[in-house]
Amino acid sequence: MYKKFYWFLKYYKNKLILAITFLLLSDLVGLIPPYITGKLTDRVLNNSIELKPFLIILLIDVLVIGIKYFFAMGWCYYTFRASNEIDYVTRNRLMDKYLNESMKYFQTFKTGELMNRATGDVNSLSDLMGFGTLTFFDSTVFPLFIIIIMMVVVDVRLTLVSIIPLPILAFLCLKIGKKIHEKYSIVQSTFDKLNNSVLEDVEGIRIIRVFGIKDARYFSFQNRSKMLVQKNMDVVKYRAMMAPFQRIIPAITFVIAIGYGTFLISKNQISVGQLVSFTYYLNMLIWPMYALGNFINVYQQADASMDRIDNILDYKDELDLYEDYKEIDDIESIKFENYSFKYPYSKEFALKDISFEFKKNMRVAIVGKTGSGKSTILKQLLFLYPRQDEFEINGKYTNLLNLKSARDNMAYVSQKSMIFSDTIKNNIKLSKIEATDEEVIKVSKSADIYKDIVNFPDEFDTLCGENGLSLSGGQKQRISLARALLKDSNLVVLDDCLSALDTQTEKHILIELKKLKKTVILSTHRLNQIDDFDLIIVMKDGQISEMGTHSELMENRQWYYNQYNIQLVRGRYEE
């Protein structure tokens, strides 16, 4: 039953062994008072009790209660300590998985799903290790101890007759538990969708307000919330079905015990004190009956959650960075030769037999129509997807190199600027945590964002808001560029990341990049800014249609020539 949880049972076996030991000792010590109470009852009825023995018995009872408290404190501490550490380790495993996967992984699982795995599902596992461990042993091992004591101390026949209803309860709990597992999986999937909906609405709050669709989005959220309530009610229904059995069956055992016990007393086969002890023990069986139902609930929910977590952890996307291979200290050259690539879940190739090469300190521009494959080429340099083909770095194929070290030698700015809910300074320092304030100021000037920052009331300590909500599009792009420059990599990959800037600001930034003497590969739609680049690649339908310097492409009089002249005329008109 616990097979799929074996990895963390093994990981925390010492703490769990201590917790279970304390729990069992606590339960065993708790079996002593009923025996003493029965003996005391018989002495009272026989008028054979004296003050001194009575006080001794009372003292023993108090001592037993104190010992039980000590053991209970021990199992509680170690059980819930292990539970919290399971929580910690599982979340860390999930986060490590998230941070090391390719983009295909995030096309397979939505953000809301991944968040719910690391919160709701992990909480279910934590509950199983804490409350679940308690209820498991209290519903299995503890009742066994009680039944054995009842047989030894009171009467075997009375014990066997009284516990006849208990297997019925166990059977019903197991049957209902399977339904709870099924329904709880649906609840978590529904919650995933609700999470995704909220995330999309928060990220798109500006669009929602601009288009006046607040009411529509709120109505959609209400519907998803109602759906979640309905799915939760399906779980509640089965839990409610279990609750009456947990009350009725113990009541039946008491009726049987009192009735048959009275009969045995009338036959002088047991004493009144033994029946008192027996009812005391029987009363102690009530909690295990509840515990069984609670354990089935907790276990089935954790079982469903473990399936969902395993689905995440066991997912294979074939991304291998070859960290044991030869490291790259510096990127001297990159060469593509007849290279092809298609995105996961896509039938058509995004890149088809492309071939080009650039060397250190060159500035390369990739241009073309929207969807021609510009960004796709840049993504190949970052190893964001499982590789389908190989290209060369420093004259060696990528399957022979440590690709993590290659990434470490690159800085990247994407089309969509990623700004975290933190200060401007911390957003820039993300690529180099140990950077000094002087270094941050220097790169902010190179990215032409410094003059904007010093005009904010808190300057570099200004909070950016969720996804840079307090910043303009151009400011977000320049902060992202400053972050990339701070990394101090010799290869800077810019994926149409200056589109929100005016032409003068873009020109200033490109001049600054030229001064830094870095290898730059830029995708852009503004051809008038790249006429001094060392190599210009024109993409069309995933293939290279033209390639060369600005002068060479102008002589060809093809797409680049026409587009450049159109933009030139448009620029003069706008002036």
N, C-alpha and C positions, 0 to 999 in steps of 0.2 A: 504493500500500500504506500509506503514511504519511499519507494524505489526512486522516483523521479526527483525526490528531495535529498538524495544521498550525498550530493556534493557538499551541501552546507551542513548536513548532519555530521559528516566526516570532519569538516572544517572546524566545527565547534563541539566535537564529541566530549572533550574534557569538561567544558562548562555544563553541557547537557547531562553528563554522567553525574556531576556534583548535584545539579538541580534535581534529577530523578532520585538520587540517593536520599537527599533531604526530604523530598516529597514522600517517598516510601516510608522513611523513618517517622515522619509526622503522622502518616496514616496508621502505621502500626501502633504508635504510642496512643493514638486516639481510640484504639480498640480496648484499652485497659479500663477506663471509667465505667462502661456498661457492665462489665464483669463484676466490678466492685459494687456497683449499685444493686445488682441482683443479689449478691451475697448479703449486703446490708439489709435489703428488703426481707429476706428469709429470717435474719436474726431479729428484726423488729417484730415480725409476725410470731416468732417463737419466744418472744420476751427474753432473749438471751443477749441483748446488746447492753454494753456498759459504756460509761463516759470515756474512759481512757482508750479502749479500742476504737470507739467512734471518732475521737479526735485524731487518732493515728490514721484511720481510713480517710478522714477529711483532709489531713495533711498530705497523704499520698496523692489524693485527687488533685489538690492544688499544685503539687510538684509535677504531676503528669501534664497538667494544663500548661505550666511554665515551660516544660521540655518541648511540648508540642508547638508552643509559640516560637521557640528558638528554631526548631526544625522548619516550621512554616516560613519564618523570615529568611532562612537559608535558601529554600527552594524558590521562593518568590524572587530573591535577589538574582540568583544565577539563571533562572528561567528567563526573566525579562531583560537581563543583561545580554544573554545570548540572542534574544529576540531583536533587541535594538542593534546589535552588531550584524545580525543577518540583514537587517534593513540597510545598514550602512554599506556592507560589502556588495549586496545585490545591486544597489543604485550605482555604486562605483563600476561594477562590471558592465552595466547597461551604458553608462556614460562613456566608458572606454570603447565599447562597441560603436556607439554613435560617432565618436571622434575619429575612428580609424576606418570608416567604411567609404565606399565609392559613392558617386552620385546615383548610381543605379539603385542602391539601397534606399535612398530617400525618395526615389520614384515609386518604390514598392510600398513603403510605409509612410503614412502622412504624419505630420508633426504632432497632431492631437493624439494619434495612436501611441507614438513614442513617449509622449508626456505621461499618458495614462499608465503605460507599462511601468514607468519609473515612480509613479505615485500610488494610484489605487491598487495595482496588482502587487507591488512590493509591500504595501500595507497588509494585504491579505496573507502574504507569506509570513510577515512579522507576527500577525495574529496567530497563525498556526503554530509558530515556534514558541510563542508565549502562552496565551490562553489555550491554544490547541494541545500543547504538551500536557498542561494540567488536566484538561478534560479527558484526554486519551487515557492517561494512567488512572484517573479517578473513575473512569467508566469501564475499565477492563481489569487492571491489576487489583485495585482497591476492593471492588466487589468480591473478587475471588478470595481475598484475605478474610473479608467479613463472613462469607458463606462457610469457609473452613472453620472459623471461630464459632459460628452458630452451630455447626455440626458437633464440634468438640465440647463446647461449653453447655449447650442446651440439648438438642435432640436432632438426630439425622433425619428422621421421618418428617418432623415439623418443618425443618429447613427445606427439604426437597419439595414438599407439598406447597409451601408458601411461595417458592420462587418459580413455580410453573408459568405464571404470566410473563416473566421477564424475557424469555426468548422471543415472544410475540412482539414486545416492544423493540427489541434489537432488529428483528426482521422488518418491521414497519419503518424504522429509522433509516435503514439501508435503502429500502425501496424509494422512500421520499427523497433521500439524499441524492440519488442519481438524477432525479428531476431538478433538484436545486442546482446541481452542477451544470446541467444543460441550460437552465434559465439564467444562471449567473453569467455564463459566457456571453449570452445575448445582451445582458445588462451592460457588461463591459464594452462590448462592440458598439452599443448605442451611445455610451458615454464617450467613446472615441470620436464619434461623429459630432457630438455636441461640442467637444473640445475643439475640433477642427473649425466648426462654425464660429465659435467665439474668437479664435485666433485670427481667422480671416476678417471678421468684422472689426477687430481692434486694429489690425494692420491696414485695413482699407477704410478707416474712419473718415478720411478726407473725401474719398470718392462717394461714400454713403451720404455725406452731408451735401456735397456739390450737386449730386443727382437727386437729392430729396427722397431717398429710398429708406429712410430711417424706419418708417412704419412697416414697410415690407420686410426689412431685415429683422425687426422685432417680432413680427408675426411668425417668421420662419423659426426664430429662436424659441418662441413659445411652443410651436408645434414639436420641435425636437425635445424640449423639456417635458412636454406632456407624454411624448413617446417614451422617454426615459422613466417617467413615473409609472407608466403602464407596465413596462418591462420589470421594474422593481416590484410592482404589485404582484406580478407572477411569482416572483421569489417569495414574497411575503405570504402569499396564499399557501404555498407548500410548507413554509415554516409554521403557519397557523394550523395546518393539518396535523403537524407533529405535536404541537403543544397540548391538545386534549389527551392524547395517548400518554404523555408524560405525567399527567395528573391522575387519569382514570386507572391505569394499570397499577401504580403504587397503592392506590386506594383498595383495589381488589386484593393485592397481596396482604394488606393489613386485615381485611375482613377474613381472609383464609387463615391468617396466623392467629388472630384472636379466637376465632371459632374453633379451629382444630386444637389450639393451645389450651383452651378451656376444657375441651374434651379430655386431653391428656392429663390435665390437673385432676379432673374428676376421677381418673383411673389411677391417680397417684404415680404417674409415670414421669412427670416433671413437677417442679415446685413453682409456687407463685413468683419467687425471685427469679427463677430461670426464664419464666415468661416475660417478666419485666425486662430482663437483660435482652431477651430475644426481640421484643418490640423496640428496644433502644437500638439494637443492631439493625433491625428492619428499617427504622427511621433513618439510620445512616445510609441505607441503600437508596433513599429518595434522591439525594444529590447525584449519585452516579447515573441514575436514570435520566435526570435532567442533563447531566454532563454528556451522556451518550448522544442525545439529540443536538446539544450545542457543538459537540465535536464533529458530528456529521456535517452540520452547517458550515463550520469553520474550515473543515478539511475539504469539502466539495468546492467552496469558494477559492481556497488556496490552490486546489488541484487545477481548477479552470485558469487561475492566474498564472500558475507555473507553466501550463501549456502555452499561454500567450507570451510569457517571458522567454521560454525555450524557443518559440517561433522566431523571436527577435535574435537571440544569442546564437542560434544554430544556423541562421541564414548565411548562405555562402554566396559571395559576389565575385570571388576569384581575384580580388585586388591584392596584389603582393608587391610590396615595395623593396623586396630583396635587401633587407637591412643587414644581412650577413655578407653581402657582396662588397666589391671594391667601392670605396667612398670617392665622391667627386669633390675636390677642393675648390675648383673654379671651372666655370663653363667657358671653354675656349671656342667651341663651335657646336652647331646643331644642324643635322642634315636629315631631310625627308627624301626618300626615294621610292616612287611608286607606292605611296602610302595610302591606305583606304581605312575608313571607319564608318560604322553605323551605330546609332544610339540604341540602348536596350529597348525592346518592345517596338522597334521600328523595322519596317520591311526594306526600306530603301537606304542606300549608303549616303551619308552626309558629306563624306570626302571620298573622292574617286581618283586613285593613282596620281596623287600630287607629288611633286618633286621640287625641292629648293633647298638652299643651304645659306646660312649666315654665320659670321664669325664674331669674335669678341669686339666690342665697342662699335659695331655696326648699328645703324638705326633702320629698322625694317617697318614698312607700313603695309597693312593688308586692307584692301578696299574692295568694294563690290556692292551689289544690290542687297537689300534685306533678305536674309535667309540663304545667302550664297555660300555660307560656310566659314565666314571670318572668325566668329567666336569659337567655332568647333576646332579650328586649328590651334587656337590659343589654349583651349582646354586640354589638348593632347600634351602640351608641355608640362601641365600640372599633374598629370596622371590621376585624373578624377574618375576615370572609368576603367573597368577591367580591359586590359590591352587585347586588341584583336590583330595588331600588326606591330612591327618594331621600327624605330627610327634611331639615329645615331647621336650620341653626345660625346664630344671629344674623340670622334672616330671609332667609338665602340657602341654596339647595339645595346639598347636599354635593358634587355633581359640578362645582361652581364654586369649591370651596375647597381649600386645602392641608390634606389630612386628617392629615398627619403633625403639623402644628402644632396641630391639634385634639386629637390624642392627647396631645401634650406638655402640654396644659392639663387633663388628666384624671389622676386617681389611681384605681387599681382593686385591689380585693381579691376574689379568687375564692373559690368554695365550698371548693375543695381548696387549702389553704395550701401554697405552694411555698417550702420552706426549703432553702437550699443547704448543702453540706457545708463550712461555714466558721464563723467566730465569730458570736455574736449581733450584735455591733456591725456587722460587715461585711454581714450579712443586712439589717439596718435601713438601712445606708448605700447599699444597692444602687440606690435611687432618686435618690440625691444623693451621689455619691462624695466631693465636697469638703466635706460637712457637718462641722461641729465637734462635739466631744464634748458640748458644752452643748445643741446642737440635738437630738442623739440622745437625751439624757436627757429633754429637754422632751417629745418625741413619745412616748417610752416611758411617760411619766407620763400623757399624754392617752389612750394605748391601754391604760392600767391594767396594764402588764406590768413596770413599774419595780421594784415590790416583790418580784416573783419573781426578777428578774435579780440584784438585790443579794444575794439569799440563795444564789446559786450561788457555789462557791469562787472561780471566776475572773471572776465578775460578767459584764461586757459582752464579755470575751475568752473566754467559755465556748464550746467547740466544739459545734455543733448535731448533728453526725453526718449520715449520709446521709438526705436527706429529713426532717431534724429528728428522727431516731430517738431522741435523748435528751430530747425535749420532749413534753409532753402535747398533746392536741389543742387545748385552750384557749390554751396558751402559743404554739403555732404560729400560731393565728388572730390573737392580739394582736400578735405580732412582725410579721406580715404587715400588720396595720392600722397599726402604727407606721411601717413602711416607706412605706406610702401617704401618711400624714400628713406625712412628711418631704419628700415631693416638692413640697409647698407649692402644689398645684394648687387652683383654686377649686371644681372639680367632683370630688367623691369618689363613686365607684361601688362599692357594697358588695353583693356577690352572696351573700346568706345566709351571711355569713362570721363571724357571731357565734353560730352554732348550738351550739357546744361550750361556751359560757359559761353560767353561772347567770344568772338574771334580774336580780339585783342588779348584777353586773358589767356586763352588757349595758346596763342602764339608766344606769350611771355613764358608760360610753363614749359613749352617745348624748347625754347631757348635755354632755360635753366637746366633742363635735362641734358641738353647738348654740352653745357659747361661742366656737368658732373662726369662726363666721359663714361657713361654706362651703355651697356647693350640694351637697346630699346626695341621692342616689337609692339606695334600699335595697330589696332583696328579702328578705322574711322570712316566717316562719310564726307569729311571736309578735305577735299583734295588740295585746296590752295594753301594748306598748312604743312604739307609734306613734300613740297617740291625740292627740298634739299636733302631728303632721306637717301640713304645709300642703296636701298632696294625697295621697290614697290611691287606688290603682288596683287593682281586683279583676279578676284574669284567670281565664278559663274556656275551655278548649279552644282556646287561641290567640287569643281575642277578649276585649275589655274588657266585662265584664258589669255592673260598677258603677264609679263614679268620683266622688270628692268628698272633703270633710273627714270626720273621724270622726263629728261630729254629724249631718251629712247622711246618711251611710251607716247610722247607727243608726236614723234616722227611716225609711229605706227598708224596714227589717225583712226583708232578704234574706240572702244567704249570709254577708256580713260580720257582720251583726247576730247571727245564730245562732252563728257561730264565735267571735265575741268573748265572748259570754255563756258558752259552753261552756268556753273557756279561763279566764274569770274564776272560774267555779265550781271548776274543777280547781285553779286557783292557791290558792284559799281552803282547799280540802280538803288540799292538800299542806302548807300552812302549819300 
